[in-house]
Amino acid sequence: MAKYFRDVKAEFKKITWPSRDNVVKTTGTVLGVMAFFTVIIWLYDLIFSNALMAILRLF
């Protein structure tokens, strides 16, 4: 078990971590894309639910 943790520690030293600016930029991009698709899905839901209600009112 101790060997496993030594190996994990050695592997963590090999990791090249991204810079803070890179993390902030990519996080902002991800949040922006999520917000965009959230609005798109909300609009489709609104349109289709209103269309379905209009169709159901006909019967």
C-alpha positions in Angstrom: 0.0 0.0 0.0 2.9 2.4 0.8 4.4 1.7 -2.6 1.2 2.6 -4.3 1.1 6.0 -2.6 4.8 6.6 -3.4 4.0 5.8 -7.0 1.0 8.2 -7.0 3.2 10.9 -5.5 5.8 10.3 -8.2 3.2 10.5 -10.9 1.7 13.8 -9.5 5.2 15.4 -9.8 5.1 14.6 -13.6 1.8 16.5 -14.1 2.0 19.8 -15.9 -0.8 21.9 -14.3 -2.5 24.6 -16.4 -1.9 28.2 -15.5 -4.5 30.2 -13.6 -5.2 32.3 -16.6 -5.8 29.2 -18.7 -8.2 27.7 -16.1 -10.2 31.0 -15.8 -10.4 31.3 -19.6 -11.5 27.7 -20.2 -13.9 27.8 -17.2 -15.5 31.0 -18.6 -15.8 29.3 -22.0 -17.5 26.3 -20.6 -19.9 28.4 -18.5 -20.7 30.5 -21.6 -21.5 27.5 -23.7 -23.6 26.0 -21.0 -25.6 29.2 -20.6 -26.1 29.4 -24.4 -27.4 25.9 -24.7 -29.5 26.3 -21.6 -31.3 29.2 -23.3 -31.6 27.3 -26.5 -33.2 24.3 -24.8 -35.5 26.6 -22.7 -36.7 28.3 -25.9 -37.4 25.0 -27.7 -39.3 23.8 -24.6 -41.3 27.0 -24.5 -42.1 26.8 -28.2 -43.0 23.1 -28.3 -45.1 23.3 -25.1 -47.1 26.2 -26.4 -47.5 24.5 -29.7 -48.7 21.3 -28.0 -51.2 23.3 -25.8 -52.5 25.1 -28.9 -53.0 21.7 -30.7 -54.7 20.2 -27.7 -57.1 23.2 -27.4 -58.4 22.4 -30.9 -59.8 19.1 -29.7 
